[in-house]
Amino acid sequence: MHSIVSDSYAVHFNENAYQALNEHLEEMAYSIIFLLVDENTHELCYPNFMSRIQGDYHFEIIEIESGEINKNIETCVGVWEALSELGADRKSIVINLGGGVLTDLGGFVASTFKRGIHFINVPTTLLSMVDASVGGKTGVDLGALKNQVGVINQPEMVLVITDFLDTLEARQMKSGFSEMLKHGLIQDNMYWDKLRGISELEEMKNHIYPSVVIKNNIVLQDPTEQHIRKVLNYGHTLGHAIESYFLENEEKQSLLHGEAIAIGMILEAYLSNRLTGLQTAELEEIKTTFLKTFAKVSISNEDIDAILELMKYDKKNSHGKINFVLLKGIGEAVIDVRIPTELFKDAFAYYME
């Protein structure tokens, strides 16, 4: 696969990824190379990754705990302190080897340590390969509120090595597939149709490249999310609130990002049907497709009230107003839509039918 060139860096795939990395490390002669991992990628990905490094460099490993619950400022402080204690300087680099939680946090840590040092992202989950690989968004959560603190800052490169997907359980693969389906819904109805026909997890690997292309094309038009890039948030306004609610509520089983966003996309498809012209047949197609992959989650009226309260913290909001991305049709999104309050309960009722 050819590398995909973004604004100031490239996404490299498989063998090309290792070649690009080795050439970069030789050229830059970093003082120390820090490898940020979690307990899973340390065990399952680190040995294979390091076996492909050519050259003699000073490496240090920093391990954090996995999971969205650890994507916070406290974890950042621990990594900043480790960098300082291990002698990191402005000529050091951080290589983030992990899923979206780790690359988001690691990119933020590197972007702010000594006012910014280089970093490279090596996504190891399907979700991070198709989503976090492009766009330069870094950051952490504030309590249960998603991505409240962060910066947009680009890595030196992104390395997509699909062999790492062999370490994932099926639930994690499906979570990433949710974002791939989103790319079809907002930009390419033919891509959506192809993905709808996928029945095997292994087939998902074959569609990583077009998903990265779709996201990259959008980001290139609007790097700082002032206009068209907002379409990438389809399903996320309600989805993030659902994810936050299930994360902070001890009586609920936490949802993976893609699982929560899948619910959000069904809910926002319903709102699209009511407000922006999405045909009823397309709405039913969207709901059927997601429920084929993701089991329905029970959401009570009490849950809905709490979820709607969390929406007011969504980072896309402005002037006290909640802005939604909706669909005119499959493959065509519209941004900055305001929703009549009474429709939210109707949307959840449709999901629970």
Secondary structure as GFF3:
##gff-version 3
##sequence-region A 1 353
A	DSSP	beta_strand	4	5	.	.	.	ID=ss1
A	DSSP	beta_strand	10	13	.	.	.	ID=ss2
A	DSSP	alpha_helix	14	28	.	.	.	ID=ss3
A	DSSP	beta_strand	33	38	.	.	.	ID=ss4
A	DSSP	alpha_helix	39	44	.	.	.	ID=ss5
A	DSSP	alpha_helix	46	51	.	.	.	ID=ss6
A	DSSP	beta_strand	59	64	.	.	.	ID=ss7
A	DSSP	three_ten_helix	68	70	.	.	.	ID=ss8
A	DSSP	alpha_helix	73	85	.	.	.	ID=ss9
A	DSSP	beta_strand	93	98	.	.	.	ID=ss10
A	DSSP	alpha_helix	100	112	.	.	.	ID=ss11
A	DSSP	three_ten_helix	113	115	.	.	.	ID=ss12
A	DSSP	beta_strand	118	123	.	.	.	ID=ss13
A	DSSP	alpha_helix	126	127	.	.	.	ID=ss14
A	DSSP	pi_helix	128	132	.	.	.	ID=ss15
A	DSSP	beta_strand	137	142	.	.	.	ID=ss16
A	DSSP	beta_strand	145	152	.	.	.	ID=ss17
A	DSSP	beta_strand	158	160	.	.	.	ID=ss18
A	DSSP	three_ten_helix	162	167	.	.	.	ID=ss19
A	DSSP	alpha_helix	170	187	.	.	.	ID=ss20
A	DSSP	alpha_helix	189	196	.	.	.	ID=ss21
A	DSSP	alpha_helix	201	204	.	.	.	ID=ss22
A	DSSP	three_ten_helix	205	207	.	.	.	ID=ss23
A	DSSP	alpha_helix	208	221	.	.	.	ID=ss24
A	DSSP	three_ten_helix	228	233	.	.	.	ID=ss25
A	DSSP	alpha_helix	236	248	.	.	.	ID=ss26
A	DSSP	alpha_helix	257	275	.	.	.	ID=ss27
A	DSSP	alpha_helix	280	293	.	.	.	ID=ss28
A	DSSP	alpha_helix	301	310	.	.	.	ID=ss29
A	DSSP	three_ten_helix	311	313	.	.	.	ID=ss30
A	DSSP	beta_strand	324	329	.	.	.	ID=ss31
A	DSSP	beta_strand	332	337	.	.	.	ID=ss32
A	DSSP	alpha_helix	342	352	.	.	.	ID=ss33
###
